[in-house]
Amino acid sequence: MAGETCKTEGCGKVLGKRNKSGVCRSCVARRVNADPSHRAKRIAGTIAMHKTPERRRLNQQLARQAGTYWSTPEGRQRRREMGKARYANLDTPEMREKCRIARAEATRLRYAREFAWLPVERREEYNALVRSKRLKAAEAKQIILASLAKEAVPETFEEKLARVQSGQAQVVPVLTRHHLQPTVRS
């Protein structure tokens, strides 16, 4: 079957000379691992193998050897080299720029998800309530949603007057930037 490709739809890997199944290794592994009975059998076998006293002793011995190697000067030097090799490409101006852009996009998406209820033009007001006024996020959200609800249905003068006359609201002086202004408060 030399030169042929994997039969699995969408794979297209070139198969080796000795392949008789017509399917590549990764597709076979994917099929086998998708079977729950095979997965359960494999897990049971692994658990049974690790319960034997011989295997426990071997695992302890291997862990001791690994611990002693990595604590030697050669082991520490090897770890250092491996770390430098793994992260060498991360400390370049291009990668730093890519990371900055990815973080900015992640922040934008998180804000869009968390504050889907909040119109963009009201974010500054929300931040002022939370940061400057030190309100809890839930309280600030209630305040903003209440103001959005009021804006959605503008109240006429007659409706305000009726609320004041019925005692549901009262007129209170509010100090604005330069003067007192009567406002109806519930």
N, C-alpha and C positions, 0 to 999 in steps of 0.2 A: 504494500500500500504506500510505497515511497512517493512523496510529492503530493499526495492527496491532502485534502483539508478535512477538518472535524465535521461530522454530520450534524452536530447540534446547531440549531437555528441561531444565527447571529454570532457564532464563534469564529469560524474561519481560520483557526490555527493550522499550520502545516504539520502533518503527522510524520513521525519517524519511520524508518524502514521496517522495523519489527512490529509496528502497530497492526494488530489483527482486528480490533473491535471497531475501528473507524471513528473513535471518539477520543479526544485528547484527555490527558490526565486530570486537568482541573475540572472538566465537565463530568468525568466519571466520579471524582471526589464529591462534587456538588450533588450529584444524583444519590450517591450512597449516603452522604451525611443528611440528606433531606428525609431519609426514611427513619421514623421515630423508633422502630424496633431495633434497627441497627445501632442507633445512637445509644439506646438504653443498654444494649448488650455490651457495647464498647465501654461505657461508663462502669457497668458492673464488673467487667474484667479488670479495669484499672484499679478499682477499689479493692477487689480481691487480691490483686497482685501486691498492693502496698500494705496489706494487712499481715503478710508473712513476716516472721522474725528476721529472715535473711535479708529481705528487701529493706526493712527498717534499719538494720545495721549498716547496710550499704549506703542508704540515704544519709545517715548520720556521718559516716566516714567521708562521703563526698562533700557534705556541707562543711565539715571540719577542714578538709583540704582546701576548699575554695576560700574559706575564711582566713586561713593562714597564708595562702598565696597573696590575696588582695591586701593583706596588712604588711607585706614585705616591701622594701624599697622598689624592687622590680615591679611588683604588682601595682603599687601606687603610681609608678611612672607609666605603666601600661594603661591604667585607667585614665590618667591625665591625657595621654596621646589619643586614646579613643574618644574622649570628650572633645578635644580640640578638633579632631577630624570630623566628628558628627556635627559640631556647631560652627565650623569654619565659615560656611557660606551665609550664616545668619548675621554676621557682624560686618556686612558690607553696606555702603550707602543705598544700593538698590533694594536690598532686603529691608532695611530700616524704613525706607519710603513705602514699600509694599505693606509692611506691618502697620504703619501709620494710617494708610488709606483703609486697610481692612478694619482697624479699630474704629475709625470714624464711621465707616459704613455700618458696623455692628452696633455702634451707639445710636445711629440714626434709626436703624431697624428696631432696636429695643424701645426707643422713645415712641416710635410709630405704633408698636404693639401695646405698650403699657398705657399710652395716653391716646388711644384711638377715640375715646369719649371726649377729648379736649380739642377744640378747634385751635389751629396753629396760632391765630391772632390772640388767643387767651393764655398761652403758655407763660408769657411774662408775668401776667397777673397771678397765675397759679404759683410760680416760683417765688414771687414776692410774698404771698401768703405763707408759704412753707418755710422760706429762708429768713425773711425779715421779721414777719409777725410770729414766726415759730409755731404755727398751727400744725396739727397732725395732718398727714396726707388725706386721710378720710374726711376730716372736717373741711379742709380746703376744697376737696372735690365736691362736697355737699354745697358749699357756698357758691362755687362756680356753676354747678348744675342748676341751683336755684335761680341764679341771675340769668342763666341761659333760658330757663323756663319763662321767666318774666319777660325777657326780650322777645320770646317767640310769640306771646300774645300781649300786645301793648294794651295797657289799661287806660281807659278814657277818663276824663275829669269827672264825669258823672259817676263812674264806678268807684273812683277814689272817694268822692264825696259821700256816696252811699256807705262805704266801709267805715268812714269816720263817724257818720251819723249813727250807724248801728253799734258803734263801740268796738268794732273789730280792729280798728287802727286809730292812730292819733297823729296829729301834726306836731312835729318837733323841729326846733331850729337846729340846723346843721351848719357848722362852720366850714365853708369851702375855702378856697385859696385866699380870697380877698374880702368876702362878705358872708353874712348869715343868710341862709336860704331855707325857707320852710319845706320840709319833706314829710311825706306820709310814711309812717312806720307801722308795721303790723305788731 
